[in-house]
Amino acid sequence: MIVRFKTGFFFAHLLKTAPNLPLCHSKKIKKALLNLCQLPQITNFVENQQSLKILILTHRVPFPQNGGYPIVVCNTVRGLVNLGHEVSLVSLNAKKNYHHEYSEDDNELLSQIKYRAFDIDTNVSVFDVAVNLFSKTSFNLNKYFSSEFERLLIRELKNTTYDIIQFEGLLVSLYLATVRKNSDAMLIYRAHNIENQIWERLSEQKNDPFKKSYLKMHAKRIKNYELQQLNNFDGITVFTEQDKSTLLEYGTKIPIEILPLGINLDHYKPDFSKTEFPSLFFLGSLDWLPNREGIEWFLQNFHKELTEGDLRVRFYVAGNDIPESFDDYDVMGKIFIQGEVDDALEFLNSKSIMIVPLLSSGGMRVKIVEGMAMQKCIISTSLGAEGINYENGTNILIANNVDEFYEAIKTCITDEEFCKTIGINARKLIEEQHDLNKVTKKLVDFYKVLFVFA
C-alpha cells in the first residue's frame, strides 16, 4: 500500500486552479510543478512506493473482450498487473450478458486479479419511460443503480483498504458518494466519452421533431448530472484533447490527464496471406447507438452502389447485438451481415479496408486503434478518428460525407499498394503512441503525482 505524502497542499491547490488561469500563467504553473516532480526527494518517494491496491468499477462485465469498453478495461487491468500492482475488478452484470464462456485470454487475466460480478436488471418498461418524462434525471443512468450492489460495495470497502478506486465511465459514478463515504482511496474517473455529447449529436441527426426533442431532453439531463459529479473525484483521465477541453469548459477544477488507448501490440500480428483484397468491412457492437446510427447511414447510402453500382467490392458487417432487421440489407455474394464473430482479430485480419462511419460520439474508437495495429486501410469520419494523431492520406483516410466516402472507397479497392502503405504507416503510429506498457506507466505516474500532492 502506498503511504501518502502529507505536504504539498499549496501545490494541490495550484493543480486544481491552473486550468482556470490565463493560458500563459497556467503553462508556467504546470512547468513549475513538472520541475518540482523532478526533485530527488519527490522522484525517490514516487519510485520507492510499494505496489498499489487498485479497485476498478465497471457498469458491465468486460468479458468477452469483444467491444471498445471491455477491451479498454481489460487492457488497463492487464497493464496494471504487468507493472506489479494488485487489482480487483467489480462489475455490474446486466442479465442479458450473464452467460459467457471465458476464453484462454480471459482466464489468464482472471487468474491474476480478484474479480466479482453483480447481476443487475437494466431492462426498462414502457411505463418506466413514461414516468421518467416527468423526472429531472435520465433512466439511462438510473437503471444502473442498485441498492443491493451499493451494500456489496460497502462491504468490499470495509474489508479491503484501496489506494486507488477507478470508475470506468459515468454509469458507475452513481456509487461515487457511497465510495467516498466508505473509503479514503484516491477516486479516479475515466471518461470514456462525454456522455451528454453523444445524446446531443444523436438528436442532431434526427428529423422527427419528437425524437429530436426526446434525445435533447436526455442530453440535458445527463449533462446536468455530469456537471454535478466531475469535481467530486480526485482526478480524471480522458482519451483525447477534445474531451479535456470540454471538461475544462464545464468548470472542472481537478487534475485531468490525457491518456490514449493502450493495446498489447504482441496480440496484433497481421497475416496478409489470409487477407481478402479488395474487401470492405465494418466491425463494432450495435448495442451502442452511435455505431448503429453510423452503419445504418452507410448502408442506406451505399447499398445500391455496392450491389448494382461501380463499387465492385464485397462488404462485411460484423459485431454483437446486430438487429434482425439488418438481415434485409444482406445481398448474396455482395453484402454479408455476419453478426458476432468468434475471433474479432481473425476477422480483422481477413479483410482489407475498414470503414468507421461515425456521425456522433466522443472519446477514442478502440476498433480504429485495433485496425491500425493490424495494418488495415481505414476510412473514417473525422469524428470517428477523434483523439488519434492521424495524418489524413498517410495513415488513414478521412471522409465526412457520401461523396468523400465514395471516392475513398473507389481509390482503395483499385489500388492495393496504396492500401498497404496506409496500413504500414498506421501500424507505426500505434507503436509510437498506443503501446500498452507505456500508456499504463503514464497512468500510474498520474496516480502517484496525485498522492504526492494530496
Secondary structure, 3 states (H helix, E strand, C coil): CCCCCCCCHHHHHHHHHHHHCCHHHHHHHHHHHHHHHCCHHHHHHHHCCCCCEEEEEECCCCCCCCCHHHHHHHHHHHHHHHCCCEEEEEEEEEHHHCCCCCCHHHHHHHCCCEEEEEEECCCCCHHHHHHHCCCCCCHHHHCCCCHHHHHHHHHHHHHCCCCEEEEECHHHHHHHHHHHHHCCCEEEEEECCCHHHHHHHHHHCCCCHHHHHHHHHHHHHHHHHHHHHHHHCCEEEECCHHHHHHHHHCCCCCCEEECCCCECHHHCCCCHHHCCCCEEEEECCCCCHHHHHHHHHHHHHHHHHHHCCCCCCEEEEECCCCCHHHHHHCECCCEEEEECCCCHHHHHHHCCEEEECCCCCCCCCHHHHHHHHCCCEEEECCCCCCCCCCCECCCEEECCCHHHHHHHHHHHHCCHHHHHHHHHHHHHHHHHHCEHHHHHHHHHHHHHHHHHCC
